[in-house]
Amino acid sequence: MQHLKERELYEQYLRDYITEYSVTEFLGRGKFKKTYFNLNEGFKAQQYTDQLKKQGAQVILYGVSLPPDRSVPISVTL
């Protein structure tokens, strides 16, 4: 139970430092298309994801997080 709480706190920490959004579409056999949206376009990224899913695409929406204690961005599934 403690592990789940720590995980939720860490995921919230990462969400607090999201700098942009990334929509990743699976095109087949190791091929992906990434579309980026800035921080103010979160709703637009979600709409784009929903639109692709309605067309039958396999899509995942990520938040790209860059906390102050990291030098490399971390992708957070939303």
Helices and strands as residue ranges (DSSP letters): H 2-16, E 18-28, E 31-38, G 39-41, H 42-54, E 58-65, E 74-77
